[in-house]
Amino acid sequence: MPTTVPATLRTLAVFETFAREQRELSNSEVARLIGLPESSTSDLLHTLHEAGFLLRTLRSRRFYPTRRLLDLAQQAAARDPIVTFAAEAIAMLSERTGETALCGRPDGHRVQVVAIQEGSHVLRYMLRPGDRLALHASALGKALLALMPAEERRRLLQSRPLRALGPQTITDPEALERAVAEIAARGWSWVSGEAGEGVAGIAIAGLVGGEPVAISLGGPVSRLEANRERYLAALEEARPLLFGP
């Protein structure tokens, strides 16, 4: 069973403190701000300085981060980490269910499809990474809406007309708000005939590295309705692996 490493948390706390304070800090100031003894803080700052992550001024002997951490983060982020996460998550779900699995992130009033794994059925949902779905009429979108604070969600839904995309699309903001509140309470979204006739989807959402992300299974209404409980069970089993406990 993995355990939390206190030294790692202390190191992260040092950089979070510099980001918040936006100034050079002495050893005693860092110790006070992160809640550690000065002796322990001194060893930590010395280690980061020796490794090139902190510089130290010549006269005042105060510390400030170098560009090294930024450079490493930019190199790592050159490939979107959500894409890596999404590819594995949706492959697992698609293999288990045979349905097309999608991962999306919010993009204003829409959902950007980050990754897609086509299902094994002849009749299946077809999209491409980079495609955008309506936030108010897709399983991905409704799951993401349910993550938002109520006031933020209300402002978003009332900021522009909700266009009908299918026979069951909810276009009244108050009715949609009630539907999303129910999704937030139960933890998953279901749409049928909202994004288009004959298309259904089921989705869950959570935070990945602090970013809201949703995962869904999509396909023909008849097949998803017949297998909804099984597909929901697959999503719920994957939830702690995707978003943590």
C-alpha positions as a Markdown table, in Angstrom:
| # | Residue | x | y | z |
|---|---|---|---|---|
| 1 | Met | 0.0 | 0.0 | 0.0 |
| 2 | Pro | 1.6 | 3.3 | -1.0 |
| 3 | Thr | 2.2 | 5.9 | 1.7 |
| 4 | Thr | 2.6 | 9.6 | 1.8 |
| 5 | Val | 6.2 | 10.9 | 1.9 |
| 6 | Pro | 6.4 | 13.9 | 4.2 |
| 7 | Ala | 9.6 | 15.2 | 2.7 |
| 8 | Thr | 7.9 | 15.5 | -0.7 |
| 9 | Leu | 5.0 | 17.4 | 0.8 |
| 10 | Arg | 7.5 | 19.8 | 2.5 |
| 11 | Thr | 9.3 | 20.4 | -0.8 |
| 12 | Leu | 6.1 | 21.2 | -2.6 |
| 13 | Ala | 5.1 | 23.5 | 0.3 |
| 14 | Val | 8.4 | 25.5 | -0.2 |
| 15 | Phe | 7.6 | 26.2 | -3.9 |
| 16 | Glu | 3.9 | 27.0 | -3.1 |
| 17 | Thr | 5.2 | 29.5 | -0.5 |
| 18 | Phe | 7.5 | 31.2 | -3.0 |
| 19 | Ala | 4.7 | 31.3 | -5.5 |
| 20 | Arg | 2.3 | 32.9 | -3.0 |
| 21 | Glu | 4.8 | 35.4 | -1.5 |
| 22 | Gln | 6.4 | 36.5 | -4.8 |
| 23 | Arg | 9.6 | 37.6 | -3.0 |
| 24 | Glu | 13.0 | 36.4 | -1.7 |
| 25 | Leu | 12.7 | 34.6 | 1.7 |
| 26 | Ser | 15.1 | 33.9 | 4.5 |
| 27 | Asn | 15.4 | 30.5 | 6.1 |
| 28 | Ser | 13.4 | 31.7 | 9.2 |
| 29 | Glu | 10.6 | 33.1 | 7.0 |
| 30 | Val | 10.2 | 29.9 | 5.1 |
| 31 | Ala | 10.2 | 27.9 | 8.3 |
| 32 | Arg | 7.5 | 30.1 | 9.7 |
| 33 | Leu | 5.4 | 30.0 | 6.6 |
| 34 | Ile | 5.5 | 26.2 | 6.1 |
| 35 | Gly | 5.4 | 25.4 | 9.8 |
| 36 | Leu | 8.7 | 23.6 | 10.2 |
| 37 | Pro | 11.7 | 24.0 | 12.6 |
| 38 | Glu | 14.4 | 26.2 | 11.3 |
| 39 | Ser | 16.9 | 23.4 | 11.4 |
| 40 | Ser | 14.8 | 21.1 | 9.2 |
| 41 | Thr | 14.0 | 24.0 | 6.9 |
| 42 | Ser | 17.7 | 24.9 | 6.5 |
| 43 | Asp | 18.5 | 21.3 | 5.4 |
| 44 | Leu | 15.6 | 21.4 | 2.9 |
| 45 | Leu | 16.6 | 24.7 | 1.4 |
| 46 | His | 20.3 | 23.7 | 1.3 |
| 47 | Thr | 19.4 | 20.6 | -0.7 |
| 48 | Leu | 17.2 | 22.5 | -3.2 |
| 49 | His | 19.9 | 25.1 | -3.5 |
| 50 | Glu | 22.6 | 22.5 | -4.2 |
| 51 | Ala | 20.3 | 20.8 | -6.7 |
| 52 | Gly | 19.9 | 24.0 | -8.6 |
| 53 | Phe | 16.2 | 24.7 | -7.8 |
| 54 | Leu | 16.9 | 27.7 | -5.5 |
| 55 | Leu | 19.3 | 30.6 | -5.8 |
| 56 | Arg | 20.7 | 32.5 | -2.7 |
| 57 | Thr | 21.5 | 36.2 | -2.7 |
| 58 | Leu | 25.1 | 37.1 | -1.8 |
| 59 | Arg | 24.5 | 39.7 | 1.0 |
| 60 | Ser | 21.1 | 39.0 | 2.5 |
| 61 | Arg | 21.4 | 35.2 | 2.0 |
| 62 | Arg | 17.8 | 34.9 | 1.1 |
| 63 | Phe | 16.3 | 32.3 | -1.3 |
| 64 | Tyr | 14.3 | 32.4 | -4.4 |
| 65 | Pro | 13.5 | 29.7 | -7.0 |
| 66 | Thr | 15.5 | 29.4 | -10.2 |
| 67 | Arg | 13.9 | 28.6 | -13.6 |
| 68 | Arg | 14.9 | 24.9 | -13.3 |
| 69 | Leu | 11.5 | 23.7 | -12.0 |
| 70 | Leu | 9.7 | 25.8 | -14.6 |
| 71 | Asp | 11.8 | 24.4 | -17.4 |
| 72 | Leu | 11.2 | 20.8 | -16.2 |
| 73 | Ala | 7.5 | 21.4 | -15.9 |
| 74 | Gln | 7.3 | 22.9 | -19.4 |
| 75 | Gln | 9.2 | 19.9 | -20.9 |
| 76 | Ala | 6.8 | 17.5 | -19.1 |
| 77 | Ala | 3.7 | 19.5 | -20.2 |
| 78 | Ala | 4.8 | 19.5 | -23.9 |
| 79 | Arg | 2.6 | 16.4 | -24.2 |
| 80 | Asp | -0.7 | 17.2 | -22.5 |
| 81 | Pro | -0.8 | 15.0 | -19.4 |
| 82 | Ile | -4.6 | 14.7 | -19.6 |
| 83 | Val | -4.2 | 13.0 | -23.0 |
| 84 | Thr | -1.9 | 10.4 | -21.5 |
| 85 | Phe | -4.4 | 9.8 | -18.6 |
| 86 | Ala | -7.3 | 9.7 | -21.0 |
| 87 | Ala | -5.9 | 7.2 | -23.4 |
| 88 | Glu | -5.4 | 4.6 | -20.7 |
| 89 | Ala | -8.7 | 5.3 | -19.0 |
| 90 | Ile | -10.9 | 5.0 | -22.0 |
| 91 | Ala | -9.1 | 2.0 | -23.5 |
| 92 | Met | -9.8 | 0.2 | -20.2 |
| 93 | Leu | -13.5 | 1.1 | -20.3 |
| 94 | Ser | -13.9 | 0.4 | -24.0 |
| 95 | Glu | -12.3 | -3.0 | -23.7 |
| 96 | Arg | -14.6 | -3.9 | -20.8 |
| 97 | Thr | -17.9 | -2.7 | -22.4 |
| 98 | Gly | -17.3 | -2.9 | -26.2 |
| 99 | Glu | -18.7 | 0.7 | -26.4 |
| 100 | Thr | -17.0 | 3.8 | -27.6 |
| 101 | Ala | -15.3 | 5.6 | -24.7 |
| 102 | Leu | -14.5 | 9.3 | -24.6 |
| 103 | Cys | -12.7 | 11.7 | -22.4 |
| 104 | Gly | -13.5 | 15.4 | -22.4 |
| 105 | Arg | -12.6 | 18.7 | -20.6 |
| 106 | Pro | -14.7 | 21.9 | -20.4 |
| 107 | Asp | -14.1 | 24.5 | -23.1 |
| 108 | Gly | -16.5 | 27.4 | -22.4 |
| 109 | His | -20.0 | 26.4 | -23.4 |
| 110 | Arg | -18.7 | 23.2 | -25.0 |
| 111 | Val | -16.7 | 20.1 | -24.1 |
| 112 | Gln | -13.5 | 19.4 | -26.0 |
| 113 | Val | -13.0 | 15.7 | -26.7 |
| 114 | Val | -9.5 | 15.0 | -25.5 |
| 115 | Ala | -9.4 | 11.3 | -26.5 |
| 116 | Ile | -11.6 | 8.6 | -27.9 |
| 117 | Gln | -11.5 | 4.9 | -28.1 |
| 118 | Glu | -13.8 | 3.4 | -30.7 |
| 119 | Gly | -16.0 | 0.5 | -29.6 |
| 120 | Ser | -16.0 | -3.0 | -31.1 |
| 121 | His | -19.6 | -2.9 | -32.3 |
| 122 | Val | -20.3 | -2.4 | -36.0 |
| 123 | Leu | -22.9 | 0.3 | -35.0 |
| 124 | Arg | -20.9 | 2.7 | -32.8 |
| 125 | Tyr | -20.4 | 6.3 | -31.8 |
| 126 | Met | -17.9 | 8.1 | -34.1 |
| 127 | Leu | -15.9 | 11.3 | -33.0 |
| 128 | Arg | -12.4 | 12.5 | -33.3 |
| 129 | Pro | -10.0 | 14.1 | -30.7 |
| 130 | Gly | -10.5 | 17.8 | -30.8 |
| 131 | Asp | -14.2 | 17.6 | -31.6 |
| 132 | Arg | -16.4 | 19.7 | -29.4 |
| 133 | Leu | -19.8 | 18.7 | -27.9 |
| 134 | Ala | -22.5 | 20.9 | -26.4 |
| 135 | Leu | -22.0 | 21.2 | -22.7 |
| 136 | His | -25.8 | 21.2 | -22.1 |
| 137 | Ala | -26.7 | 18.3 | -24.3 |
| 138 | Ser | -24.0 | 15.6 | -23.8 |
| 139 | Ala | -23.2 | 13.1 | -21.1 |
| 140 | Leu | -19.7 | 14.5 | -20.8 |
| 141 | Gly | -21.0 | 18.1 | -20.5 |
| 142 | Lys | -23.6 | 17.4 | -17.9 |
| 143 | Ala | -21.2 | 15.5 | -15.8 |
| 144 | Leu | -18.8 | 18.4 | -15.9 |
| 145 | Leu | -21.6 | 20.9 | -15.2 |
| 146 | Ala | -22.4 | 18.9 | -12.0 |
| 147 | Leu | -18.8 | 19.5 | -10.8 |
| 148 | Met | -19.2 | 23.3 | -11.0 |
| 149 | Pro | -20.2 | 25.5 | -8.0 |
| 150 | Ala | -23.9 | 26.2 | -8.3 |
| 151 | Glu | -23.5 | 30.0 | -8.9 |
| 152 | Glu | -20.9 | 29.5 | -11.6 |
| 153 | Arg | -23.0 | 26.9 | -13.3 |
| 154 | Arg | -26.1 | 29.1 | -13.2 |
| 155 | Arg | -24.3 | 32.1 | -14.8 |
| 156 | Leu | -22.9 | 29.8 | -17.5 |
| 157 | Leu | -26.3 | 28.3 | -18.4 |
| 158 | Gln | -28.1 | 31.7 | -18.5 |
| 159 | Ser | -25.4 | 33.5 | -20.4 |
| 160 | Arg | -26.7 | 32.4 | -23.9 |
| 161 | Pro | -29.6 | 30.5 | -25.4 |
| 162 | Leu | -29.5 | 26.7 | -25.1 |
| 163 | Arg | -29.9 | 25.3 | -28.6 |
| 164 | Ala | -32.0 | 22.2 | -29.3 |
| 165 | Leu | -29.7 | 19.5 | -30.9 |
| 166 | Gly | -32.0 | 16.5 | -30.6 |
| 167 | Pro | -35.6 | 15.7 | -29.7 |
| 168 | Gln | -34.9 | 15.5 | -26.0 |
| 169 | Thr | -32.5 | 18.5 | -25.6 |
| 170 | Ile | -33.3 | 20.6 | -22.5 |
| 171 | Thr | -33.3 | 24.2 | -23.6 |
| 172 | Asp | -34.8 | 25.8 | -20.5 |
| 173 | Pro | -32.0 | 27.0 | -18.1 |
| 174 | Glu | -34.0 | 26.3 | -14.9 |
| 175 | Ala | -35.0 | 22.9 | -16.0 |
| 176 | Leu | -31.4 | 22.1 | -17.0 |
| 177 | Glu | -30.2 | 23.4 | -13.6 |
| 178 | Arg | -32.6 | 21.0 | -11.8 |
| 179 | Ala | -31.4 | 18.1 | -14.0 |
| 180 | Val | -27.8 | 18.9 | -13.3 |
| 181 | Ala | -28.5 | 19.1 | -9.6 |
| 182 | Glu | -29.8 | 15.6 | -9.7 |
| 183 | Ile | -26.7 | 14.5 | -11.6 |
| 184 | Ala | -24.5 | 16.0 | -8.9 |
| 185 | Ala | -26.5 | 14.2 | -6.2 |
| 186 | Arg | -26.2 | 10.7 | -7.8 |
| 187 | Gly | -22.7 | 11.1 | -9.3 |
| 188 | Trp | -23.3 | 10.3 | -13.0 |
| 189 | Ser | -25.1 | 11.7 | -16.0 |
| 190 | Trp | -27.3 | 10.0 | -18.6 |
| 191 | Val | -28.5 | 11.6 | -21.9 |
| 192 | Ser | -30.7 | 10.0 | -24.6 |
| 193 | Gly | -31.8 | 11.8 | -27.7 |
| 194 | Glu | -30.4 | 15.1 | -26.5 |
| 195 | Ala | -27.3 | 15.5 | -28.7 |
| 196 | Gly | -29.0 | 13.8 | -31.6 |
| 197 | Glu | -31.7 | 11.3 | -32.4 |
| 198 | Gly | -30.9 | 7.7 | -31.4 |
| 199 | Val | -27.7 | 8.6 | -29.5 |
| 200 | Ala | -27.2 | 8.0 | -25.8 |
| 201 | Gly | -24.4 | 8.4 | -23.3 |
| 202 | Ile | -23.5 | 7.8 | -19.7 |
| 203 | Ala | -20.6 | 9.7 | -17.9 |
| 204 | Ile | -18.8 | 10.4 | -14.7 |
| 205 | Ala | -16.5 | 13.4 | -13.9 |
| 206 | Gly | -13.9 | 14.3 | -11.4 |
| 207 | Leu | -10.6 | 16.2 | -11.0 |
| 208 | Val | -7.3 | 15.1 | -12.5 |
| 209 | Gly | -4.4 | 17.1 | -11.3 |
| 210 | Gly | -6.9 | 19.8 | -10.2 |
| 211 | Glu | -8.5 | 19.9 | -13.7 |
| 212 | Pro | -12.2 | 18.9 | -14.3 |
| 213 | Val | -12.3 | 15.9 | -16.6 |
| 214 | Ala | -15.2 | 13.6 | -17.7 |
| 215 | Ile | -15.3 | 10.1 | -19.0 |
| 216 | Ser | -18.2 | 8.6 | -20.9 |
| 217 | Leu | -19.5 | 5.7 | -22.9 |
| 218 | Gly | -21.6 | 6.4 | -25.9 |
| 219 | Gly | -23.6 | 4.6 | -28.5 |
| 220 | Pro | -27.1 | 3.7 | -29.8 |
| 221 | Val | -30.0 | 4.4 | -27.4 |
| 222 | Ser | -31.3 | 0.9 | -27.5 |
| 223 | Arg | -28.0 | -0.8 | -26.6 |
| 224 | Leu | -27.1 | 1.7 | -23.9 |
| 225 | Glu | -30.5 | 1.5 | -22.3 |
| 226 | Ala | -30.3 | -2.3 | -22.3 |
| 227 | Asn | -26.8 | -2.3 | -20.7 |
| 228 | Arg | -27.0 | 0.9 | -18.6 |
| 229 | Glu | -26.6 | -0.8 | -15.2 |
| 230 | Arg | -23.6 | -2.8 | -16.4 |
| 231 | Tyr | -22.0 | 0.2 | -18.0 |
| 232 | Leu | -22.6 | 2.3 | -14.9 |
| 233 | Ala | -21.0 | -0.4 | -12.8 |
| 234 | Ala | -17.9 | -0.3 | -15.0 |
| 235 | Leu | -17.7 | 3.4 | -14.7 |
| 236 | Glu | -18.1 | 3.3 | -10.9 |
| 237 | Glu | -15.5 | 0.6 | -10.6 |
| 238 | Ala | -13.1 | 2.8 | -12.6 |
| 239 | Arg | -13.9 | 6.0 | -10.6 |
| 240 | Pro | -11.3 | 5.6 | -7.8 |
| 241 | Leu | -8.7 | 4.7 | -10.4 |
| 242 | Leu | -9.5 | 7.7 | -12.5 |
| 243 | Phe | -10.2 | 10.4 | -9.9 |
| 244 | Gly | -9.0 | 8.9 | -6.6 |
| 245 | Pro | -11.0 | 8.0 | -3.5 |
